[in-house]
Amino acid sequence: MPAGKVRAPYATQLRAAGRIPFYHWDVVAGALPEGLVLDSFTGEIAGKPSKPGIYGFTVRVRDYVGKGTGVTRRFRMQVDGP
């Protein structure tokens, strides 16, 4: 996961392949840095982080139609101070 900086615009795109090509993304453990949001349809994480630190979170992607158990992946992201 690319690092971010407090109050600076941030955007990164999560990707998945296989199954039906419409996916549902969600954070199932931990939390994104404050000020960032995950678009549940596109998988984009974007916003402006508001606090420095190292954040750990787990993202799940599921087939949008079937909404089965899906696949999870843990991420770490560093947000540097101003």
The first five atom37 places (N, CA, C, CB, O) and aatype in JSON, in Angstrom:
{
  "aatype": [12, 14, 0, 7, 11, 19, 1, 0, 14, 18, 0, 16, 5, 10, 1, 0, 0, 7, 1, 9, 14, 13, 18, 8, 17, 3, 19, 19, 0, 7, 0, 10, 14, 6, 7, 10, 19, 10, 3, 15, 13, 16, 7, 6, 9, 0, 7, 11, 14, 15, 11, 14, 7, 9, 18, 7, 13, 16, 19, 1, 19, 1, 3, 18, 19, 7, 11, 7, 16, 7, 19, 16, 1, 1, 13, 1, 12, 5, 19, 3, 7, 14],
  "atom_mask": [
    [1, 1, 1, 1, 1],
    [1, 1, 1, 1, 1],
    [1, 1, 1, 1, 1],
    [1, 1, 1, 0, 1],
    [1, 1, 1, 1, 1],
    [1, 1, 1, 1, 1],
    [1, 1, 1, 1, 1],
    [1, 1, 1, 1, 1],
    [1, 1, 1, 1, 1],
    [1, 1, 1, 1, 1],
    [1, 1, 1, 1, 1],
    [1, 1, 1, 1, 1],
    [1, 1, 1, 1, 1],
    [1, 1, 1, 1, 1],
    [1, 1, 1, 1, 1],
    [1, 1, 1, 1, 1],
    [1, 1, 1, 1, 1],
    [1, 1, 1, 0, 1],
    [1, 1, 1, 1, 1],
    [1, 1, 1, 1, 1],
    [1, 1, 1, 1, 1],
    [1, 1, 1, 1, 1],
    [1, 1, 1, 1, 1],
    [1, 1, 1, 1, 1],
    [1, 1, 1, 1, 1],
    [1, 1, 1, 1, 1],
    [1, 1, 1, 1, 1],
    [1, 1, 1, 1, 1],
    [1, 1, 1, 1, 1],
    [1, 1, 1, 0, 1],
    [1, 1, 1, 1, 1],
    [1, 1, 1, 1, 1],
    [1, 1, 1, 1, 1],
    [1, 1, 1, 1, 1],
    [1, 1, 1, 0, 1],
    [1, 1, 1, 1, 1],
    [1, 1, 1, 1, 1],
    [1, 1, 1, 1, 1],
    [1, 1, 1, 1, 1],
    [1, 1, 1, 1, 1],
    [1, 1, 1, 1, 1],
    [1, 1, 1, 1, 1],
    [1, 1, 1, 0, 1],
    [1, 1, 1, 1, 1],
    [1, 1, 1, 1, 1],
    [1, 1, 1, 1, 1],
    [1, 1, 1, 0, 1],
    [1, 1, 1, 1, 1],
    [1, 1, 1, 1, 1],
    [1, 1, 1, 1, 1],
    [1, 1, 1, 1, 1],
    [1, 1, 1, 1, 1],
    [1, 1, 1, 0, 1],
    [1, 1, 1, 1, 1],
    [1, 1, 1, 1, 1],
    [1, 1, 1, 0, 1],
    [1, 1, 1, 1, 1],
    [1, 1, 1, 1, 1],
    [1, 1, 1, 1, 1],
    [1, 1, 1, 1, 1],
    [1, 1, 1, 1, 1],
    [1, 1, 1, 1, 1],
    [1, 1, 1, 1, 1],
    [1, 1, 1, 1, 1],
    [1, 1, 1, 1, 1],
    [1, 1, 1, 0, 1],
    [1, 1, 1, 1, 1],
    [1, 1, 1, 0, 1],
    [1, 1, 1, 1, 1],
    [1, 1, 1, 0, 1],
    [1, 1, 1, 1, 1],
    [1, 1, 1, 1, 1],
    [1, 1, 1, 1, 1],
    [1, 1, 1, 1, 1],
    [1, 1, 1, 1, 1],
    [1, 1, 1, 1, 1],
    [1, 1, 1, 1, 1],
    [1, 1, 1, 1, 1],
    [1, 1, 1, 1, 1],
    [1, 1, 1, 1, 1],
    [1, 1, 1, 0, 1],
    [1, 1, 1, 1, 1]
  ],
  "atom_positions": [
    [[0.85, -1.17, 0.0], [0.0, 0.0, 0.0], [0.9, 1.24, 0.0], [-0.97, 0.0, 1.23], [1.77, 1.36, 0.86]],
    [[0.71, 2.15, -0.94], [1.53, 3.37, -0.97], [1.32, 4.19, 0.3], [1.18, 4.21, -2.21], [0.22, 4.23, 0.86]],
    [[2.38, 4.85, 0.75], [2.29, 5.72, 1.93], [1.51, 6.98, 1.58], [3.71, 6.08, 2.44], [1.41, 7.38, 0.42]],
    [[0.96, 7.6, 2.62], [0.23, 8.86, 2.45], [0.85, 9.93, 3.32], [0.0, 0.0, 0.0], [1.76, 9.66, 4.1]],
    [[0.35, 11.15, 3.18], [0.81, 12.26, 3.99], [-0.4, 13.02, 4.52], [1.75, 13.2, 3.17], [-1.38, 13.21, 3.8]],
    [[-0.33, 13.44, 5.77], [-1.43, 14.16, 6.4], [-1.85, 15.35, 5.54], [-1.03, 14.64, 7.82], [-1.01, 16.12, 5.08]],
    [[-3.14, 15.48, 5.34], [-3.79, 16.57, 4.6], [-3.45, 16.63, 3.11], [-3.42, 17.88, 5.22], [-3.79, 17.6, 2.44]],
    [[-2.79, 15.61, 2.59], [-2.48, 15.58, 1.15], [-3.45, 14.62, 0.46], [-0.99, 15.14, 0.9], [-3.77, 13.57, 1.02]],
    [[-3.92, 14.95, -0.73], [-4.81, 14.04, -1.44], [-4.16, 12.67, -1.63], [-5.21, 14.63, -2.81], [-2.96, 12.57, -1.91]],
    [[-4.95, 11.63, -1.46], [-4.45, 10.25, -1.57], [-5.45, 9.44, -2.37], [-4.22, 9.61, -0.16], [-6.66, 9.6, -2.21]],
    [[-4.94, 8.57, -3.24], [-5.81, 7.64, -3.97], [-4.99, 6.43, -4.41], [-6.46, 8.34, -5.2], [-3.87, 6.56, -4.91]],
    [[-5.57, 5.26, -4.21], [-4.98, 4.02, -4.73], [-6.11, 3.1, -5.11], [-4.02, 3.36, -3.67], [-7.2, 3.16, -4.54]],
    [[-5.86, 2.24, -6.06], [-6.89, 1.36, -6.61], [-6.59, -0.09, -6.25], [-6.99, 1.52, -8.14], [-5.54, -0.61, -6.61]],
    [[-7.51, -0.75, -5.54], [-7.39, -2.18, -5.3], [-7.93, -2.91, -6.52], [-8.16, -2.61, -4.0], [-8.83, -2.41, -7.2]],
    [[-7.38, -4.09, -6.8], [-7.8, -4.84, -7.99], [-8.1, -6.29, -7.64], [-6.73, -4.78, -9.08], [-7.53, -6.86, -6.71]],
    [[-9.0, -6.86, -8.41], [-9.34, -8.28, -8.28], [-9.6, -8.82, -9.67], [-10.58, -8.5, -7.34], [-9.88, -8.06, -10.6]],
    [[-9.49, -10.14, -9.82], [-9.75, -10.77, -11.12], [-10.46, -12.09, -10.88], [-8.42, -10.99, -11.92], [-10.28, -12.74, -9.85]],
    [[-11.26, -12.48, -11.85], [-11.97, -13.75, -11.77], [-13.41, -13.56, -11.36], [0.0, 0.0, 0.0], [-13.85, -12.46, -11.01]],
    [[-14.15, -14.66, -11.42], [-15.58, -14.65, -11.09], [-16.31, -13.61, -11.93], [-15.79, -14.38, -9.58], [-15.85, -13.25, -13.02]],
    [[-17.43, -13.11, -11.42], [-18.19, -12.08, -12.14], [-17.48, -10.75, -11.93], [-19.69, -12.02, -11.65], [-17.17, -10.4, -10.79]],
    [[-17.21, -9.98, -12.99], [-16.35, -8.81, -12.87], [-16.96, -7.59, -12.16], [-15.94, -8.41, -14.22], [-16.42, -6.49, -12.3]],
    [[-18.02, -7.74, -11.44], [-18.52, -6.68, -10.57], [-18.3, -7.16, -9.16], [-20.05, -6.34, -10.85], [-18.78, -8.23, -8.78]],
    [[-17.58, -6.36, -8.36], [-17.18, -6.8, -7.03], [-17.73, -5.88, -5.95], [-15.67, -6.87, -6.93], [-18.11, -4.74, -6.21]],
    [[-17.76, -6.41, -4.75], [-18.13, -5.62, -3.58], [-16.94, -5.63, -2.63], [-19.43, -6.18, -2.88], [-16.49, -6.7, -2.21]],
    [[-16.43, -4.45, -2.29], [-15.26, -4.29, -1.43], [-15.69, -3.77, -0.08], [-14.23, -3.35, -2.08], [-16.55, -2.89, 0.0]],
    [[-15.09, -4.3, 1.01], [-15.34, -3.74, 2.33], [-14.19, -4.02, 3.27], [-16.64, -4.29, 2.9], [-13.44, -4.98, 3.08]],
    [[-14.05, -3.18, 4.29], [-13.04, -3.36, 5.32], [-13.67, -4.23, 6.4], [-12.54, -1.97, 5.91], [-14.7, -3.86, 6.98]],
    [[-13.05, -5.38, 6.68], [-13.63, -6.33, 7.63], [-12.88, -6.41, 8.95], [-13.68, -7.7, 7.01], [-13.38, -7.03, 9.89]],
    [[-11.72, -5.79, 9.05], [-10.96, -5.76, 10.3], [-10.06, -4.54, 10.28], [-10.13, -7.08, 10.5], [-9.59, -4.12, 9.22]],
    [[-9.81, -3.97, 11.45], [-9.01, -2.76, 11.52], [-9.78, -1.6, 10.93], [0.0, 0.0, 0.0], [-11.01, -1.63, 10.85]],
    [[-9.07, -0.58, 10.54], [-9.71, 0.61, 9.98], [-8.75, 1.34, 9.06], [-10.19, 1.55, 11.09], [-7.54, 1.33, 9.27]],
    [[-9.31, 1.97, 8.04], [-8.52, 2.85, 7.18], [-8.09, 4.06, 7.99], [-9.33, 3.28, 5.91], [-8.74, 4.4, 8.98]],
    [[-7.02, 4.72, 7.57], [-6.66, 5.97, 8.24], [-7.84, 6.96, 8.18], [-5.39, 6.6, 7.59], [-8.55, 7.04, 7.18]],
    [[-8.01, 7.69, 9.27], [-9.09, 8.68, 9.31], [-8.95, 9.64, 8.13], [-9.08, 9.47, 10.65], [-7.86, 10.14, 7.86]],
    [[-10.05, 9.89, 7.44], [-10.05, 10.77, 6.27], [-10.04, 10.03, 4.95], [0.0, 0.0, 0.0], [-10.25, 10.63, 3.9]],
    [[-9.8, 8.7, 4.98], [-9.84, 7.9, 3.76], [-11.08, 7.02, 3.76], [-8.57, 7.04, 3.63], [-11.55, 6.59, 4.82]],
    [[-11.61, 6.76, 2.58], [-12.76, 5.87, 2.43], [-12.5, 4.88, 1.31], [-14.06, 6.69, 2.15], [-11.76, 5.15, 0.37]],
    [[-13.12, 3.73, 1.44], [-13.06, 2.68, 0.41], [-14.36, 2.7, -0.36], [-12.79, 1.27, 1.04], [-15.43, 2.53, 0.22]],
    [[-14.27, 2.89, -1.68], [-15.47, 2.82, -2.52], [-15.83, 1.35, -2.68], [-15.23, 3.5, -3.92], [-15.06, 0.58, -3.25]],
    [[-17.0, 0.95, -2.18], [-17.38, -0.46, -2.16], [-17.61, -1.05, -3.55], [-18.62, -0.64, -1.32], [-17.62, -2.27, -3.7]],
    [[-17.81, -0.21, -4.55], [-18.05, -0.71, -5.9], [-16.78, -0.74, -6.75], [-19.1, 0.15, -6.58], [-16.58, -1.68, -7.51]],
    [[-15.93, 0.28, -6.62], [-14.74, 0.36, -7.48], [-13.48, -0.18, -6.84], [-14.51, 1.77, -7.89], [-12.54, -0.56, -7.55]],
    [[-13.43, -0.24, -5.5], [-12.22, -0.67, -4.82], [-11.19, 0.43, -4.66], [0.0, 0.0, 0.0], [-10.04, 0.16, -4.31]],
    [[-11.57, 1.68, -4.92], [-10.63, 2.79, -4.75], [-10.63, 3.26, -3.29], [-11.0, 3.97, -5.7], [-11.68, 3.41, -2.67]],
    [[-9.44, 3.49, -2.78], [-9.27, 4.11, -1.46], [-8.8, 5.53, -1.73], [-8.23, 3.32, -0.54], [-7.78, 5.74, -2.38]],
    [[-9.56, 6.5, -1.22], [-9.24, 7.9, -1.53], [-9.65, 8.82, -0.4], [-9.92, 8.33, -2.83], [-10.45, 8.45, 0.47]],
    [[-9.08, 10.02, -0.42], [-9.4, 11.05, 0.56], [-8.14, 11.78, 0.97], [0.0, 0.0, 0.0], [-7.15, 11.79, 0.24]],
    [[-8.18, 12.4, 2.15], [-7.03, 13.09, 2.71], [-6.82, 12.57, 4.13], [-7.23, 14.66, 2.69], [-7.64, 12.87, 5.0]],
    [[-5.76, 11.82, 4.38], [-5.52, 11.32, 5.74], [-5.36, 12.49, 6.71], [-4.26, 10.41, 5.78], [-4.76, 13.51, 6.38]],
    [[-5.92, 12.33, 7.92], [-5.87, 13.44, 8.86], [-4.94, 13.22, 10.05], [-7.24, 13.72, 9.36], [-4.66, 14.17, 10.79]],
    [[-4.45, 11.99, 10.27], [-3.57, 11.72, 11.4], [-2.41, 10.83, 10.97], [-4.34, 11.06, 12.57], [-2.62, 9.86, 10.24]],
    [[-1.18, 11.16, 11.41], [-0.05, 10.29, 11.07], [-0.11, 8.98, 11.85], [1.28, 11.0, 11.35], [-0.75, 8.9, 12.9]],
    [[0.55, 7.96, 11.33], [0.62, 6.67, 12.01], [0.76, 5.54, 11.02], [0.0, 0.0, 0.0], [0.82, 5.74, 9.81]],
    [[0.8, 4.33, 11.57], [0.82, 3.12, 10.75], [-0.49, 2.4, 11.02], [2.07, 2.2, 11.06], [-0.82, 2.1, 12.17]],
    [[-1.23, 2.14, 9.98], [-2.57, 1.57, 10.08], [-2.6, 0.18, 9.46], [-3.59, 2.48, 9.39], [-2.04, -0.04, 8.39]],
    [[-3.25, -0.74, 10.13], [-3.45, -2.08, 9.62], [-4.93, -2.33, 9.42], [0.0, 0.0, 0.0], [-5.74, -2.0, 10.29]],
    [[-5.29, -2.91, 8.29], [-6.69, -3.19, 8.01], [-6.78, -4.37, 7.03], [-7.41, -1.94, 7.43], [-5.85, -4.64, 6.28]],
    [[-7.92, -5.05, 7.06], [-8.16, -6.18, 6.17], [-9.33, -5.84, 5.27], [-8.43, -7.48, 6.98], [-10.39, -5.42, 5.73]],
    [[-9.12, -6.03, 3.97], [-10.14, -5.75, 2.97], [-10.65, -7.08, 2.4], [-9.59, -4.83, 1.84], [-9.87, -7.99, 2.13]],
    [[-11.95, -7.16, 2.23], [-12.56, -8.34, 1.61], [-13.17, -7.91, 0.28], [-13.65, -8.98, 2.54], [-13.76, -6.84, 0.16]],
    [[-13.0, -8.76, -0.73], [-13.67, -8.55, -2.0], [-14.53, -9.78, -2.27], [-12.64, -8.31, -3.16], [-14.09, -10.92, -2.12]],
    [[-15.77, -9.5, -2.66], [-16.71, -10.59, -2.96], [-17.32, -10.36, -4.33], [-17.82, -10.68, -1.88], [-17.4, -9.24, -4.83]],
    [[-17.74, -11.46, -4.92], [-18.5, -11.41, -6.15], [-19.76, -10.6, -5.84], [-18.84, -12.87, -6.69], [-20.5, -10.95, -4.92]],
    [[-20.02, -9.54, -6.59], [-21.12, -8.63, -6.29], [-22.48, -9.33, -6.34], [-21.11, -7.47, -7.25], [-23.36, -9.03, -5.54]],
    [[-22.63, -10.25, -7.27], [-23.92, -10.92, -7.43], [-24.09, -12.01, -6.38], [-24.05, -11.52, -8.83], [-25.12, -12.06, -5.7]],
    [[-23.1, -12.89, -6.24], [-23.22, -14.02, -5.33], [-23.02, -13.67, -3.87], [0.0, 0.0, 0.0], [-23.56, -14.33, -2.99]],
    [[-22.21, -12.63, -3.62], [-21.88, -12.21, -2.25], [-21.5, -13.39, -1.37], [-23.05, -11.46, -1.64], [-21.97, -13.5, -0.23]],
    [[-20.65, -14.27, -1.9], [-20.15, -15.4, -1.12], [-19.18, -14.93, -0.05], [0.0, 0.0, 0.0], [-19.18, -13.75, 0.32]],
    [[-18.36, -15.84, 0.44], [-17.43, -15.49, 1.5], [-16.34, -14.54, 1.04], [-16.79, -16.73, 2.06], [-15.84, -13.74, 1.83]],
    [[-15.98, -14.6, -0.22], [-15.0, -13.69, -0.78], [-13.58, -14.03, -0.39], [0.0, 0.0, 0.0], [-13.29, -15.11, 0.14]],
    [[-12.69, -13.1, -0.68], [-11.26, -13.25, -0.41], [-10.83, -12.04, 0.4], [-10.43, -13.38, -1.75], [-11.25, -10.91, 0.13]],
    [[-9.98, -12.27, 1.41], [-9.5, -11.16, 2.22], [-8.0, -11.0, 2.04], [-9.85, -11.38, 3.7], [-7.27, -11.94, 1.71]],
    [[-7.55, -9.76, 2.28], [-6.12, -9.47, 2.26], [-5.85, -8.38, 3.27], [-5.65, -9.05, 0.84], [-6.57, -7.38, 3.36]],
    [[-4.79, -8.58, 4.04], [-4.4, -7.61, 5.06], [-3.42, -6.61, 4.45], [-3.76, -8.32, 6.3], [-2.53, -6.98, 3.68]],
    [[-3.59, -5.34, 4.82], [-2.73, -4.26, 4.34], [-2.2, -3.45, 5.51], [-3.5, -3.35, 3.36], [-2.81, -3.4, 6.58]],
    [[-1.05, -2.83, 5.29], [-0.48, -1.85, 6.23], [-0.23, -0.58, 5.43], [0.85, -2.38, 6.91], [0.25, -0.62, 4.3]],
    [[-0.57, 0.53, 6.04], [-0.35, 1.81, 5.38], [0.26, 2.8, 6.36], [-1.68, 2.37, 4.81], [-0.2, 2.93, 7.5]],
    [[1.28, 3.48, 5.92], [1.91, 4.53, 6.74], [1.43, 5.89, 6.28], [3.45, 4.44, 6.67], [1.39, 6.18, 5.08]],
    [[1.07, 6.71, 7.24], [0.72, 8.11, 6.95], [1.74, 8.97, 7.68], [-0.78, 8.46, 7.42], [1.87, 8.91, 8.9]],
    [[2.48, 9.77, 6.92], [3.5, 10.64, 7.48], [2.89, 11.98, 7.89], [4.64, 10.85, 6.48], [1.9, 12.43, 7.31]],
    [[3.5, 12.6, 8.89], [3.03, 13.91, 9.37], [3.3, 15.02, 8.37], [0.0, 0.0, 0.0], [3.98, 14.82, 7.36]],
    [[2.77, 16.19, 8.67], [2.93, 17.32, 7.74], [4.37, 17.79, 7.62], [2.07, 18.47, 8.19], [4.65, 18.73, 6.87]]
  ]
}
